Amino acid sequence: MPAHLLVEVETTDAALMAEYRKHTPGLVAKFGGRFTVRGGTTEPVEGDWRPQRIVFIEFPDMTALKGFYSCEEYQPVLNMRLAAGRSRAIAVEGEPCAPSRAFLMVDVSITDAAKMVQYREQVPTVVGPQGGRFIVRTDKVETVEGGWRPERLTVVGFPDMAALRACYFSDAYRPLRDLRLSATRSLGILVEGV
């Protein structure tokens, strides 16, 4: 099962962060990983989640993800990123991202489980026609750095930002979004992929 590393980065040293970014693609590829989001446009839509930069990397499985993150070669590179700003990261299992190039990411805390059952039953019929598909839909979230621990993480992939925005802001999705928001405390962003 594919595994995803989701990293939120706030840069305080742009030169050092640029140096870090030069070294990561080869190391990610060495473990079978690929960037699906690498600092694309981010649009906050729910709550106060205002990330400066989002990185979302897909690996073949959790073993490969952990192998990348803990490998000896990556440690000095990781230390560059940690010195160049603040970050928090989580690891989750999910579905392959391809062919998605835009993502709705929602950090969810459920306050009304019954309403969420209704939402989960209905939402695929609304996102599917816009090319949306669930990449991650889990409460099994592993904190990698920074103390970030969502109760649940949902990531829905779309062909592009136009399809994502068309779905998220549509009349068809509005009542479902309102239902979910009445049943949760949600932090949500729309993110452009690579």
C-alpha positions as CSV (number, residue, x, y, z in Angstrom):
1,M,0.0,0.0,0.0
2,P,1.4,3.4,-0.9
3,A,2.6,5.6,2.0
4,H,2.7,9.4,1.9
5,L,4.9,11.9,3.8
6,L,3.1,15.2,4.3
7,V,5.4,18.0,5.4
8,E,4.5,21.6,6.2
9,V,7.4,23.9,6.0
10,E,8.0,27.5,7.1
11,T,11.3,28.8,5.7
12,T,13.4,31.3,7.7
13,D,16.7,30.8,5.7
14,A,15.9,30.8,2.0
15,A,19.4,30.1,0.8
16,L,19.8,27.1,3.1
17,M,16.4,25.8,2.1
18,A,17.3,26.1,-1.6
19,E,20.4,24.0,-0.9
20,Y,18.2,21.4,0.9
21,R,15.9,21.2,-2.1
22,K,18.8,20.4,-4.5
23,H,19.6,17.2,-2.5
24,T,16.2,15.7,-1.9
25,P,14.9,14.5,-5.4
26,G,17.7,11.9,-5.8
27,L,17.3,10.6,-2.3
28,V,13.5,10.4,-2.6
29,A,13.8,8.6,-5.9
30,K,16.4,6.1,-4.4
31,F,13.5,4.8,-2.2
32,G,11.0,4.7,-5.0
33,G,9.4,8.0,-3.9
34,R,8.0,10.8,-6.0
35,F,6.9,14.3,-5.2
36,T,3.2,14.9,-5.7
37,V,3.2,18.3,-4.1
38,R,6.3,20.4,-3.9
39,G,5.4,23.9,-2.8
40,G,2.6,24.5,-5.2
41,T,-0.1,27.2,-4.6
42,T,-2.0,26.6,-1.4
43,E,-5.4,28.1,-0.8
44,P,-6.8,27.9,2.8
45,V,-10.5,27.1,2.8
46,E,-11.3,25.8,6.3
47,G,-10.1,26.9,9.7
48,D,-6.8,28.7,10.4
49,W,-4.4,26.4,8.6
50,R,-2.2,28.8,6.6
51,P,0.9,26.8,5.6
52,Q,3.7,28.6,3.8
53,R,4.7,25.5,1.9
54,I,3.4,22.0,1.6
55,V,5.3,18.9,0.4
56,F,3.6,15.6,-0.2
57,I,5.8,12.7,-1.2
58,E,4.4,9.2,-2.3
59,F,6.4,6.1,-1.6
60,P,5.7,2.5,-2.6
61,D,5.0,1.6,1.1
62,M,5.7,2.6,4.7
63,T,8.9,0.7,4.8
64,A,10.3,2.7,1.9
65,L,9.1,6.0,3.4
66,K,10.8,5.2,6.8
67,G,13.9,4.0,4.9
68,F,14.2,7.3,3.2
69,Y,13.6,9.4,6.3
70,S,16.0,7.5,8.5
71,C,18.8,6.7,5.9
72,E,22.3,7.9,6.7
73,E,22.5,9.9,3.5
74,Y,19.4,11.9,4.3
75,Q,20.3,12.9,7.9
76,P,22.7,15.8,7.0
77,V,20.2,17.0,4.3
78,L,17.3,16.8,6.8
79,N,19.4,18.8,9.3
80,M,19.7,21.5,6.6
81,R,15.9,21.7,6.3
82,L,15.5,21.8,10.1
83,A,18.1,24.6,10.4
84,A,16.4,26.5,7.5
85,G,13.0,26.9,9.1
86,R,10.3,25.2,11.1
87,S,8.4,22.1,9.9
88,R,6.1,19.4,11.0
89,A,5.5,16.1,9.2
90,I,3.2,13.1,9.3
91,A,3.2,9.7,7.5
92,V,0.0,8.0,6.4
93,E,-0.9,5.0,4.2
94,G,-3.3,5.6,1.3
95,E,-3.9,5.1,-2.4
96,P,-1.6,6.1,-5.4
97,C,-1.8,9.8,-6.2
98,A,-1.5,9.5,-10.0
99,P,-3.0,11.0,-12.0
100,S,-4.1,13.6,-9.5
101,R,-2.4,17.1,-9.7
102,A,-4.4,19.0,-7.2
103,F,-5.5,18.0,-3.7
104,L,-8.0,18.9,-1.0
105,M,-6.2,18.2,2.4
106,V,-8.3,18.3,5.5
107,D,-7.1,17.7,9.1
108,V,-10.3,16.6,10.9
109,S,-11.5,16.3,14.5
110,I,-14.9,14.6,14.6
111,T,-17.5,16.1,17.0
112,D,-20.6,14.2,15.7
113,A,-19.9,10.7,14.4
114,A,-23.5,10.1,13.1
115,K,-23.3,13.1,10.8
116,M,-19.9,12.0,9.6
117,V,-21.4,8.6,8.6
118,Q,-23.9,10.5,6.4
119,Y,-21.2,12.6,4.9
120,R,-18.9,9.7,4.1
121,E,-21.8,7.8,2.4
122,Q,-22.7,10.7,0.2
123,V,-19.5,12.5,-0.7
124,P,-18.1,10.0,-3.3
125,T,-21.1,10.7,-5.6
126,V,-20.2,14.4,-5.6
127,V,-16.4,14.3,-5.9
128,G,-16.3,11.5,-8.4
129,P,-17.9,13.3,-11.3
130,Q,-15.3,16.1,-11.0
131,G,-12.5,13.5,-11.2
132,G,-11.9,13.4,-7.5
133,R,-10.8,10.3,-5.6
134,F,-9.8,9.6,-2.1
135,I,-6.0,9.2,-1.7
136,V,-6.0,9.3,2.1
137,R,-8.9,8.8,4.5
138,T,-7.6,7.6,7.8
139,D,-7.2,8.0,11.5
140,K,-3.9,6.1,11.5
141,V,-1.5,9.0,11.4
142,E,2.1,8.7,12.4
143,T,3.9,11.9,13.6
144,V,7.3,12.2,12.0
145,E,8.4,15.6,13.3
146,G,7.0,18.7,15.0
147,G,4.3,17.2,17.1
148,W,1.5,17.3,14.5
149,R,-1.1,14.7,15.2
150,P,-4.4,15.0,13.2
151,E,-7.2,12.9,14.6
152,R,-8.0,12.1,11.0
153,L,-6.5,13.1,7.7
154,T,-8.4,13.2,4.4
155,V,-6.7,13.9,1.1
156,V,-8.8,13.9,-2.1
157,G,-7.0,14.1,-5.4
158,F,-8.3,15.9,-8.6
159,P,-7.0,16.2,-12.1
160,D,-6.1,19.9,-11.7
161,M,-6.9,23.0,-9.6
162,A,-9.8,23.9,-11.8
163,A,-11.6,20.6,-11.2
164,L,-10.8,20.8,-7.5
165,R,-12.1,24.3,-7.1
166,A,-15.2,23.5,-9.3
167,C,-16.0,20.6,-6.9
168,Y,-15.2,22.3,-3.6
169,F,-17.2,25.5,-4.4
170,S,-20.0,23.7,-6.2
171,D,-23.7,23.9,-5.3
172,A,-23.6,20.1,-5.2
173,Y,-20.8,19.9,-2.6
174,R,-21.9,22.9,-0.5
175,P,-24.6,21.0,1.6
176,L,-22.1,18.1,2.2
177,R,-19.4,20.5,3.2
178,D,-21.8,22.2,5.6
179,L,-22.8,18.8,7.0
180,R,-19.1,17.9,7.5
181,L,-18.3,21.3,9.1
182,S,-21.2,20.9,11.5
183,A,-19.8,17.5,12.6
184,T,-16.1,18.4,12.8
185,R,-13.4,20.9,13.6
186,S,-11.7,21.0,10.3
187,L,-8.5,22.6,8.9
188,G,-8.6,22.5,5.1
189,I,-6.5,23.6,2.2
190,L,-6.5,23.3,-1.6
191,V,-3.0,22.5,-2.9
192,E,-1.6,22.5,-6.4
193,G,0.5,19.4,-7.2
194,V,3.5,18.9,-9.5
